[in-house]
Amino acid sequence: MDWITTLPAWGWMIVMLVVVLIAVAVYDITQKKHTILHNFPVIGHFRYWLETVGPELRQYIVANNREELPFNRRQRSWIYASSKRENNFQGFGTDQDVNTAGFIFIKPALLTKRLPKNHPYRENPYVLPAPKVIGLTHNRKRPYRPKQVINISGMSFGSLSASAITAFNEGAAKFGCYHNTGEGGFSPYHDKGADVVLNIGTAYFGLRDDEGNFVMEKLIKLTQKNPSIRMLELKLSQGAKPGKGGVLPAAKITQEIADIRHVPMGRDVISPAAHSAFSDLPEMLEFIEAMAAATGLPVGIKAAVGKLEMWEELATLMVKTGVGPDFITIDGGEGGTGAAPPSFADHVALPWVYGFSSVYKIFKKHGLTDRVTFIGSGKLGLPAQAIMAFAMGVDIINVAREAMMSIGCIQAQLCHTNHCPAGVATQSKWLQAGLDPTLKSERFYNYAKTLTKEILEISIACGYEHPCQFTMHDVDVAMGDNNHTRPLSVAYEYEKAPVLYEGIDSLVNCQYLGGKKH
Ligand SMILES: Cc1cc2nc3c(=O)[nH]c(=O)nc-3n(C[C@H](O)[C@H](O)[C@H](O)COP(=O)(O)O)c2cc1C
């Protein structure tokens, strides 16, 4: 046994390693939970490790520029570069197979529109107000024209970190767009200067009693105390999980979140699937009118689209009664979420183009397109997708995940775990400490400005001054065959109703224009 005493340091390391490996092998063989580890002791662990890091390996090394979902590398890089004001151009030409089904072709004019010397865009190409005043046709006390057509979609404090919400609100204040609270209620982080849209889900967070019933007095108090709240959005459903209430895992609930939402600590917070304040469409309209009368604010609905019967009934009721939502947000089935079962995220609800076109056609048939502002969300925060949406009849676009990426989200898809490495969708103090709200608010601001500018540049290339002027004939979609593209009007079988547009000056000088710091 003399060799033991004379063993060099590296020899001891090998002995230790062998001992550890034998211990791991014995553990693997005797445990009963994992068949793979029992059958392949020690090396079986590599399988679990690869499963864990597989998404990152594919994202950074294996996948090509255009194949990842929800957002491919080209789209993410454009957002990252735009938000950092870096070079977001592309060299050599497109690397996209332009014959892929669904690919968008925007049709430029032969001669680009020439702007007069004193045109407002020459000085500021970053302000593009919404084409309609929301709430005016229904005589709300506080009608509202959002200062920007690009706005931040609902994402709650709780689902997102305080740092992320602060960055969004400060960035939105600089840009002039509104910031939708998401269903988690109005928090101090939503009070940094931006216009706010209060998203009201089935759990009525912050507006509820102990049993979860809606309390109108709380809504009145909140909106009176916070004039930055400019609209109310009644969330009927969300593209990623229609018919399934929101889920906030217990791991993400802090005392502060519990207090804002008026929920207990230590348990998953699951919003009910259905609203308790109304049970059919006439009752829903009464509820909308009651909220509008009590607060003076425009009230809209947000929903994903599936069956069309109730949309038809809603439009018929609106014509008959003269009342109804001031705006309708259509969320695509491909939309994002903090947490949802994959079956819902993948399969329940129509993709945005089909859902929106189906609903728009109904409202157009009933002559309601001037009474209602249409808002779209579902991967529309990129220039070409946004133009297509405007051409189809959208007045405003809400962006959620694109906005998250502008403040550092790396598409790790861990929003449901509290382990978001970018500090965006987590309540971990450590992880969100890496997200500096001041710096990231600037990043959102840059992204939103760049997107707006590019939307404007494409509009001008097509002979327009505002994207609301796009028609269904200005955009073609590839049908998946070399020789076949179809205008939107043919692909979705409708014409967009023209939007009354009297020039950019009349929008910018509108008395109801929002975006003034609060
Ligand atoms: C983390 C996260 C949280 C969300 N929370 C809400 C919410 O509370 N209320 C809501 O109406 N939509 C919520 N959504 C959906 C978004 O508002 C949006 O409708 C959807 O993600 C589509 O937009 P996008 O493709 O730009 O992400 C959430 C989305 C994400 C990614």
Ligand as a Chemical Component Dictionary entry (heavy atoms), coordinates in Angstrom:
data_LIG
# 
_chem_comp.id                   LIG 
_chem_comp.type                 NON-POLYMER 
_chem_comp.pdbx_formal_charge   0 
_chem_comp.three_letter_code    LIG 
# 
loop_
_chem_comp_atom.comp_id 
_chem_comp_atom.atom_id 
_chem_comp_atom.alt_atom_id 
_chem_comp_atom.type_symbol 
_chem_comp_atom.charge 
_chem_comp_atom.model_Cartn_x 
_chem_comp_atom.model_Cartn_y 
_chem_comp_atom.model_Cartn_z 
_chem_comp_atom.pdbx_ordinal 
LIG C1  C1  C 0 -45.885 37.636 -20.343 1  
LIG C2  C2  C 0 -47.212 37.967 -20.943 2  
LIG C3  C3  C 0 -48.279 38.327 -20.130 3  
LIG C4  C4  C 0 -49.524 38.649 -20.686 4  
LIG N1  N1  N 0 -50.546 39.051 -19.868 5  
LIG C5  C5  C 0 -51.721 39.469 -20.408 6  
LIG C6  C6  C 0 -52.748 40.013 -19.586 7  
LIG O1  O1  O 0 -52.631 40.114 -18.372 8  
LIG N2  N2  N 0 -53.890 40.438 -20.190 9  
LIG C7  C7  C 0 -54.061 40.371 -21.549 10 
LIG O2  O2  O 0 -55.111 40.781 -22.055 11 
LIG N3  N3  N 0 -53.098 39.849 -22.351 12 
LIG C8  C8  C 0 -51.937 39.411 -21.817 13 
LIG N4  N4  N 0 -50.941 38.932 -22.636 14 
LIG C9  C9  C 0 -51.176 38.865 -24.098 15 
LIG C10 C10 C 0 -50.604 40.093 -24.814 16 
LIG O3  O3  O 0 -51.180 41.276 -24.309 17 
LIG C11 C11 C 0 -50.831 40.039 -26.334 18 
LIG O4  O4  O 0 -52.208 40.088 -26.571 19 
LIG C12 C12 C 0 -50.259 38.821 -27.014 20 
LIG O5  O5  O 0 -49.017 38.445 -26.475 21 
LIG C13 C13 C 0 -50.066 39.057 -28.514 22 
LIG O6  O6  O 0 -49.162 40.099 -28.743 23 
LIG P1  P1  P 0 -47.623 39.838 -29.159 24 
LIG O7  O7  O 0 -47.642 38.867 -30.287 25 
LIG O8  O8  O 0 -47.141 41.199 -29.563 26 
LIG O9  O9  O 0 -46.926 39.272 -27.989 27 
LIG C14 C14 C 0 -49.705 38.582 -22.097 28 
LIG C15 C15 C 0 -48.627 38.214 -22.909 29 
LIG C16 C16 C 0 -47.393 37.915 -22.364 30 
LIG C17 C17 C 0 -46.258 37.539 -23.256 31 
# 
loop_
_chem_comp_bond.comp_id 
_chem_comp_bond.atom_id_1 
_chem_comp_bond.atom_id_2 
_chem_comp_bond.value_order 
_chem_comp_bond.pdbx_ordinal 
LIG C1  C2  SING 1  
LIG C2  C3  SING 2  
LIG C2  C16 DOUB 3  
LIG C3  C4  DOUB 4  
LIG C4  N1  SING 5  
LIG C4  C14 SING 6  
LIG N1  C5  DOUB 7  
LIG C5  C6  SING 8  
LIG C5  C8  SING 9  
LIG C6  O1  DOUB 10 
LIG C6  N2  SING 11 
LIG N2  C7  SING 12 
LIG C7  O2  DOUB 13 
LIG C7  N3  SING 14 
LIG N3  C8  DOUB 15 
LIG C8  N4  SING 16 
LIG N4  C9  SING 17 
LIG N4  C14 SING 18 
LIG C9  C10 SING 19 
LIG C10 O3  SING 20 
LIG C10 C11 SING 21 
LIG C11 O4  SING 22 
LIG C11 C12 SING 23 
LIG C12 O5  SING 24 
LIG C12 C13 SING 25 
LIG C13 O6  SING 26 
LIG O6  P1  SING 27 
LIG P1  O7  DOUB 28 
LIG P1  O8  SING 29 
LIG P1  O9  SING 30 
LIG C14 C15 DOUB 31 
LIG C15 C16 SING 32 
LIG C16 C17 SING 33 
# 
